[in-house]
Amino acid sequence: MRRPGLWWRGKSTLAKVETYTRWSFHFFPLVEFTAIGLPVFGQVEAGLAVWLVLPLCAHAVLCAVTASRSLDWTRGTREQPVRLLIALGAVSALLGTAAISLVKHGPGGEDMASAAVPLCVGVLVFGTGTIALGVRGRLRVLGIVTGSAVYAGAMAFALGLDGHAALGTAFAVLLGGGGLTFTSVFSVWLLDAVYELDAARETRTRLAVAEERLRFGRDLHDVMGRNLAVIALKSELAVQLSRRERPEAVDQMIEVQRIARESQREVREVVRGYREADLGAELAGAQGVLTAAGVDCSVTGSATGLPPAVQSALGWVVREATTNVLRHGDARRCRVTLRPAGEHVVLTVENDGVEWAAAQGSTGGPGAPGTGGGPGGEPGGGSGLAGLRERLAAVAGTLEAGPVDGGLFRVVAEVPLPPTSSSGLSSAGSTDTVSRSVSEEVTP
């Protein structure tokens, strides 16, 4: 069994907010019993106190069940609990009426009044606040609060309390019920807002991917559009010339062949530019995308002086790690560090979005959080780490990934450098020792 701290940290931000909201309302029955039920034992005799507190406990449990079902309805997983809401309203009214009737007609005299009036006010306040969870609209919520207060005052006056006592009871229900109702409505609004923000962040991520696809499509269109049109025209011309047995048809087909080969070369260049990640651009893109997604991202180091092959391999590490931070983790912070280490260059991508289930060794499916696959790339994880290791192997590099102390997941890529590149990078790295925006660095 996992410890409570690990259970909580293993939840996403959405799950934490929803769990906090639900358990806040599940805690209200304890508050109701503690604030209203326990004082009764010191005000009336024990036997009568038990008979007063037992219905209060049943009311508190009914409030908890109604709150849970209402929150499910708010999230769209259940239908509106109309019957529970009606039952809670009826039970609250009956208990409130019974409590007030004991003031004039029950045993205990003044002691009974000091216990029964708070009991009446309490069940109506908690009942009103809980019912507000299961309705929508300002007028409806306002009507529930006002109706409860009016009912409390009218019922108290009808059962024999004087005008001042009845008015005080109505005002107490109005004030307490209004405050608890505001808490309920605000909690639901906050929960909905968090879900909407998460949906907006997910939409931003998908739009970024779609924009990249459009860019690639535009590049292909620019390269192939004109060439294909020329090929079509020259092929048609060659057909017409060949039908007339003109020798120029051969020249036209040779030209078509040349243009086709040129088109192949240009397409390969476009694809190569897309596949070969530029490290400076990838660092800047990672910081921009993660910042837009609400992740506090800092980047330290410069890609200046690195060979193109090393930049391409490390750029893919940045791209894959960034993608998986967005897709699999729930990170609040991400730190990217590029630094020279003797004759090697080391890229570290570290985030706090690792799921603790994965950190304990249960990958549970492809793509461990914050990485390109399962921890260590073992079977059961995704293929991202394996693909990165293949790319790094082409430049004699290594890759390590896994959870570290403090709830972090760290991806470390190390690539050896040629002697000239190593010295150039060391001098560049000495002037870039603080975290700064990648957009300010000079990309080779």
DOKOLMAR-97499 format. One line per field, with one value per residue (C-alpha): x, y, z; residue number from 1. Coordinates in pm, 1 decimal. Each point is the difference from the previous one (the first is absolute). Layout:
! DOKOLMAR-97499
u	(X;...);
v	(Y;...);
w	(Z;...);
pos	(NUM;...);
//
This chain:
! DOKOLMAR-97499
u	(0.0;134.4;44.7;-257.4;261.1;82.1;-370.8;-57.5;309.6;-85.8;-318.5;-22.8;-87.9;-358.1;-32.7;144.4;-248.7;-293.1;112.7;43.2;-345.6;-171.0;165.6;-77.2;-369.1;48.8;152.6;-311.9;-193.0;274.6;-24.4;-378.2;27.0;279.7;-146.4;-366.2;-22.5;272.5;-118.4;-339.9;150.3;94.9;-337.5;-254.4;5.0;190.6;-300.2;-177.4;326.7;42.8;-349.3;79.2;342.9;-93.1;-230.1;271.3;253.2;-241.3;-46.9;378.9;42.4;-280.6;177.3;325.2;-168.7;-189.8;318.1;185.5;-276.9;-35.0;372.5;-25.6;-282.2;216.2;273.3;-254.6;44.1;-349.6;-346.7;-121.4;-92.8;-346.9;-143.5;289.3;-32.1;-372.6;58.2;269.9;-225.2;-289.6;218.2;157.1;-342.3;-139.3;300.1;-9.0;-371.0;41.9;286.2;-197.3;-308.5;207.2;62.3;-364.2;-122.2;304.9;161.9;292.3;-124.3;267.8;264.2;-208.4;-34.5;377.7;47.8;-298.1;34.5;364.2;-102.3;-276.9;225.1;282.4;-199.3;-157.3;336.9;182.6;-299.7;-25.8;373.1;2.1;-310.8;168.5;259.1;-263.7;-172.3;99.3;-90.4;27.7;-373.1;-47.0;282.9;-127.0;-349.8;124.0;184.0;-284.7;-261.1;190.3;28.4;-365.7;-107.3;213.1;-146.4;-359.5;24.9;159.0;-271.0;-276.4;133.1;-14.8;325.2;-35.4;63.1;357.4;99.6;-164.7;169.7;335.1;-44.1;-79.6;299.1;234.2;-118.9;34.4;353.1;129.2;-178.3;110.5;363.0;1.7;-186.5;258.6;273.3;-174.5;-59.2;352.9;151.1;-192.8;99.5;365.5;-8.0;-159.7;256.1;291.6;-139.5;-55.8;355.8;136.6;-210.8;132.8;359.2;-64.4;-149.5;306.8;221.9;-203.1;3.2;379.5;21.9;-248.2;198.2;317.0;-180.0;-127.6;352.4;131.5;-288.9;73.4;368.4;-89.5;-248.6;254.4;254.7;-223.3;-277.3;190.8;211.7;-299.3;-175.7;307.3;27.9;-367.4;37.0;321.9;-138.6;-305.6;223.6;215.3;-310.7;-110.5;348.2;34.1;-333.5;136.6;325.0;198.2;350.3;-54.5;-214.0;316.7;138.5;-322.6;2.7;363.3;-104.0;-285.9;246.9;230.7;-281.4;-122.7;346.1;31.4;-336.5;113.6;309.4;-199.8;-251.6;284.1;140.1;-336.2;-42.6;358.4;-53.9;-313.8;159.8;334.5;-93.4;193.2;96.3;-31.0;-343.9;-111.9;109.8;-184.4;-305.4;-0.5;7.9;-277.9;-230.7;46.3;-46.8;-319.8;-118.9;47.8;331.3;275.8;280.7;359.1;274.4;372.1;281.7;76.7;12.6;273.0;298.4;-165.2;32.2;-321.0;-25.8;22.0;-254.2;-240.3;26.1;-35.0;-278.5;-201.2;53.2;-138.1;-294.5;-91.2;38.3;-206.4;-276.2;-24.1;1.8;-313.1;-164.0;77.8;101.6;-158.3;306.5;8.6;370.8;244.7;371.7;209.9;378.2;263.2;358.4;344.8;158.2;359.3;-5.3;-376.7;-310.2;-279.9;-367.6;-226.3;-378.5;-154.2;-366.4;-217.9;-291.3;92.5;-281.7;102.4;-145.6;250.3;268.8;-56.3;65.9;-350.9;-0.7;-347.4;14.5;182.3;161.2;98.8;-67.9;251.5;200.6;-12.3;-94.1;11.2;267.5;326.5;-159.8;-81.0;-268.5;-340.0;96.2;-32.6;235.9;106.5;312.6;103.2;-27.7;203.4;270.0;25.8;43.9;259.2;182.0;64.9;218.0;137.0;-228.8;-181.2;-336.9;-114.3;-353.7;-183.3;-146.9;229.0;-40.4;-252.3;-270.4;192.7;53.7;333.0;114.3;377.3;158.8;380.7;178.1;378.3;141.1;284.5;297.5;-66.8;-368.5;75.8;230.4;-239.2;-291.7;194.9;76.8;-359.4;-134.5;217.7;-183.8;-342.2;-22.0;-337.7;-346.7;-129.9;-247.2;115.7;-133.9;293.1;268.4;170.7;-96.6;272.1);
v	(0.0;338.2;271.9;285.7;247.1;-211.4;-52.1;375.3;88.3;-268.1;184.4;253.2;362.9;-60.5;-305.1;192.2;285.4;-238.7;-213.4;309.6;127.3;-333.2;-63.0;353.1;-79.0;-348.2;173.7;211.9;-284.3;-12.8;377.3;-26.8;-267.9;175.4;351.4;-89.7;-352.9;-11.9;311.8;-165.3;-253.7;282.1;169.9;-278.7;-339.7;-276.8;-208.5;293.4;120.5;-333.8;24.5;351.7;-83.0;-319.3;178.4;265.3;-270.5;-146.0;347.6;48.3;-331.0;95.2;332.6;-183.1;-239.0;283.8;209.1;-291.8;-67.3;371.8;31.0;-302.8;179.6;310.9;-203.9;-165.4;-355.3;-30.0;138.5;279.4;-155.9;153.2;-255.2;39.4;378.1;-18.9;-255.2;215.7;305.8;-191.7;-156.3;336.9;161.0;-282.1;-4.0;377.7;-4.9;-279.1;183.4;325.3;-183.8;-134.9;353.9;43.9;-353.8;-204.4;-69.7;194.4;358.5;257.2;-267.7;-154.3;338.5;52.6;-339.8;-13.2;340.9;-56.1;-347.6;147.4;269.0;-248.3;-256.4;273.9;168.8;-319.0;-124.5;326.5;12.0;-360.7;39.7;296.0;-243.6;-178.1;296.5;256.9;364.7;299.8;41.1;-362.3;15.2;331.1;-144.2;-300.9;217.9;249.3;-274.1;-178.4;319.3;90.3;-353.0;2.2;330.7;-85.7;-346.9;132.7;265.0;-251.2;-241.6;260.9;196.5;374.7;235.2;85.7;-366.2;-97.3;288.1;-92.5;-361.2;113.5;234.8;-274.5;-238.0;274.3;91.0;-353.7;-150.5;286.9;-42.3;-376.0;37.8;249.7;-248.3;-275.9;210.8;140.2;-349.2;-129.7;306.2;-46.1;-369.8;76.9;275.7;-235.5;-255.6;268.9;127.4;-351.0;-47.6;330.9;-109.3;-328.4;192.9;224.4;-305.3;-150.7;332.5;13.5;-345.9;98.0;315.9;-205.0;-231.8;296.9;141.5;-328.8;-15.3;353.8;-85.2;-305.3;200.6;271.8;-259.7;-231.5;225.0;177.2;-302.9;-229.7;259.0;24.8;-380.1;-27.3;262.8;-142.1;-354.6;115.0;180.1;-311.2;-207.9;239.1;10.2;-378.8;-39.2;222.6;-196.8;309.7;-57.1;282.1;-239.6;-167.2;332.6;76.4;-336.0;51.1;332.6;-170.9;-253.2;278.4;189.7;-319.6;-71.8;360.1;-29.4;-314.4;178.4;298.8;-224.5;-183.7;333.7;103.3;-330.6;9.7;347.2;-123.1;-312.4;151.4;208.6;321.4;5.8;376.7;3.7;-302.8;161.8;319.2;-196.3;-211.8;307.2;167.7;-302.3;-93.2;359.0;24.2;-322.9;150.4;-169.8;212.1;-82.1;120.0;-65.3;28.6;-31.9;72.1;-219.8;216.2;-199.8;-341.1;-209.0;-35.8;-374.8;57.7;281.2;-220.4;-288.4;221.3;197.4;-320.3;-65.1;345.3;-48.6;-345.7;96.4;316.2;-187.7;-259.0;258.6;142.1;-331.9;-228.0;211.4;269.9;218.7;339.6;59.4;-118.0;72.7;-49.3;22.0;-25.2;0.9;-119.4;-276.4;-46.4;-158.2;-54.0;215.4;-87.7;84.6;-35.5;30.8;-15.1;41.8;-56.7;-156.8;-363.8;-221.5;-175.7;-328.6;10.4;115.8;-310.5;-216.6;-78.2;144.5;-119.1;81.8;179.1;324.8;57.5;352.2;255.7;-227.0;-150.6;-341.8;-220.2;58.6;-108.7;-104.4;-342.2;-216.1;122.6;359.5;195.0;9.4;363.6;-72.9;-278.1;237.0;266.7;-251.4;-100.2;362.4;62.5;-321.1;142.3;267.3;-236.0;155.2;-150.9;59.9;-49.6;57.4;-69.6;145.0;170.8;123.7;274.0;-126.2;95.3;-180.3;61.2;-71.7;30.9;-22.1;2.1;30.6;4.4;295.6;34.6;183.9;324.3;2.3;-83.3;300.1;231.4;-110.3;40.2;362.6;63.5;-173.8;207.9;313.6;-155.7;-114.5;139.5;-103.0;222.4;-6.1;-203.9;264.7;220.1;-249.1;-10.3;-317.4;-137.4);
w	(0.0;-96.0;258.1;2.7;-121.0;-303.9;-68.6;-3.1;-203.4;-253.0;-93.4;-280.0;72.2;-111.5;222.5;295.5;-39.7;-36.2;295.6;216.3;-96.5;63.8;333.8;113.0;-35.0;148.0;302.6;53.6;174.6;262.0;39.7;34.3;266.0;188.9;-6.7;58.7;138.8;263.5;194.4;44.7;241.8;234.6;-14.4;53.7;164.3;-176.3;-106.2;-162.3;-154.2;-176.5;-149.7;-122.3;-143.4;-185.1;-250.3;-38.6;-93.8;-254.2;-147.3;-20.8;-186.6;-240.1;-64.9;-80.3;-245.0;-167.3;-31.4;-161.0;-252.3;-75.5;-73.3;-229.3;-181.8;-23.2;-171.8;-232.3;131.4;154.4;-50.9;225.1;339.4;11.1;242.1;241.1;-10.6;73.3;276.0;160.2;-9.6;157.2;271.0;83.3;31.0;214.8;234.1;30.1;78.8;254.3;171.1;33.5;126.1;288.1;122.8;105.6;29.6;101.3;336.8;130.7;-0.3;-76.3;-47.5;-275.9;-171.4;3.6;-164.1;-237.5;-168.2;-112.2;-115.5;-216.1;-144.0;-63.6;-197.6;-213.4;-64.4;-100.2;-196.5;-193.3;-79.6;-119.7;-217.5;-172.3;-139.3;-206.0;-166.0;-260.1;-39.5;230.9;42.0;103.0;252.2;136.9;21.5;199.7;252.9;35.8;20.6;277.2;203.5;-47.1;89.9;315.2;118.7;-83.6;150.8;320.6;39.5;-71.5;264.6;273.6;-4.1;36.4;-289.2;96.2;41.5;-329.7;-181.0;154.9;-114.3;-355.7;-6.4;127.4;-272.7;-262.4;108.5;52.9;-298.9;-222.8;102.6;-52.4;-329.0;-121.8;93.6;-195.8;-311.0;3.6;40.3;-300.1;-204.2;93.9;-91.0;-337.3;-63.8;67.4;-244.5;-263.5;39.7;-39.9;-312.8;-134.4;66.3;-180.8;-291.2;-15.0;-19.1;-283.0;-185.3;27.3;-155.8;-272.0;-74.2;-43.8;-239.1;-198.5;-18.5;-133.0;-248.6;-120.2;-48.1;-209.1;-203.0;-70.9;-109.6;-200.6;-129.4;-273.8;-94.4;-39.2;-215.3;-225.7;-17.3;-100.6;-273.6;-140.4;6.4;-194.5;-247.3;-38.3;-73.0;-270.2;-155.3;7.1;-178.2;-273.9;4.3;85.5;147.5;250.6;205.5;127.1;118.6;185.8;177.8;96.2;149.1;186.3;137.0;116.9;171.4;169.3;139.8;113.8;173.8;177.1;122.6;125.3;178.9;171.3;115.8;140.8;181.8;122.1;137.3;174.3;140.4;93.5;300.5;52.1;366.2;45.0;-161.7;203.0;327.1;-86.1;-111.7;316.7;219.2;-198.3;-9.4;365.5;113.9;-204.4;165.6;346.3;81.2;153.9;-244.4;31.1;-253.3;73.9;-252.4;-362.3;-309.7;-152.9;-126.2;-10.2;-318.2;-204.8;69.2;377.2;-17.0;-193.6;248.8;307.1;-167.5;-27.6;370.9;80.0;-236.7;133.7;366.5;-47.1;-178.6;274.5;278.2;-162.2;-80.9;293.5;297.9;212.7;32.1;161.6;-63.5;-263.8;-15.4;-312.6;36.8;-273.9;130.7;-101.3;206.6;-109.4;-344.2;15.0;-9.7;242.2;-49.3;304.8;-11.6;345.5;96.3;306.5;-189.1;58.0;122.5;318.3;-122.3;-282.4;239.7;207.5;-302.5;-134.0;-346.9;-80.7;-370.4;-268.6;69.9;357.7;113.0;-85.7;-223.1;-338.3;132.0;304.3;256.8;-132.6;-323.0;135.6;-154.5;91.6;-63.0;-320.4;-295.1;46.6;202.1;-236.5;-294.8;179.7;88.9;-365.0;-105.7;269.6;-84.4;-346.3;163.7;271.9;261.1;299.0;163.6;357.8;125.9;320.6;320.3;248.6;355.8;59.6;-236.0;-315.4;-327.8;-169.3;-354.9;-53.5;-344.5;-32.5;-332.7;-61.0;-191.9;-248.2;154.8;-188.6;89.7;361.1;42.8;-181.7;212.0;322.9;-80.2;-100.1;309.8;235.1;-108.0;35.6;360.8;98.0;-112.6;-279.3;-283.8;-297.5;-233.2;100.8;-97.8;-340.2;-181.6;-227.3);
pos	(1;2;3;4;5;6;7;8;9;10;11;12;13;14;15;16;17;18;19;20;21;22;23;24;25;26;27;28;29;30;31;32;33;34;35;36;37;38;39;40;41;42;43;44;45;46;47;48;49;50;51;52;53;54;55;56;57;58;59;60;61;62;63;64;65;66;67;68;69;70;71;72;73;74;75;76;77;78;79;80;81;82;83;84;85;86;87;88;89;90;91;92;93;94;95;96;97;98;99;100;101;102;103;104;105;106;107;108;109;110;111;112;113;114;115;116;117;118;119;120;121;122;123;124;125;126;127;128;129;130;131;132;133;134;135;136;137;138;139;140;141;142;143;144;145;146;147;148;149;150;151;152;153;154;155;156;157;158;159;160;161;162;163;164;165;166;167;168;169;170;171;172;173;174;175;176;177;178;179;180;181;182;183;184;185;186;187;188;189;190;191;192;193;194;195;196;197;198;199;200;201;202;203;204;205;206;207;208;209;210;211;212;213;214;215;216;217;218;219;220;221;222;223;224;225;226;227;228;229;230;231;232;233;234;235;236;237;238;239;240;241;242;243;244;245;246;247;248;249;250;251;252;253;254;255;256;257;258;259;260;261;262;263;264;265;266;267;268;269;270;271;272;273;274;275;276;277;278;279;280;281;282;283;284;285;286;287;288;289;290;291;292;293;294;295;296;297;298;299;300;301;302;303;304;305;306;307;308;309;310;311;312;313;314;315;316;317;318;319;320;321;322;323;324;325;326;327;328;329;330;331;332;333;334;335;336;337;338;339;340;341;342;343;344;345;346;347;348;349;350;351;352;353;354;355;356;357;358;359;360;361;362;363;364;365;366;367;368;369;370;371;372;373;374;375;376;377;378;379;380;381;382;383;384;385;386;387;388;389;390;391;392;393;394;395;396;397;398;399;400;401;402;403;404;405;406;407;408;409;410;411;412;413;414;415;416;417;418;419;420;421;422;423;424;425;426;427;428;429;430;431;432;433;434;435;436;437;438;439;440;441;442;443;444);
//
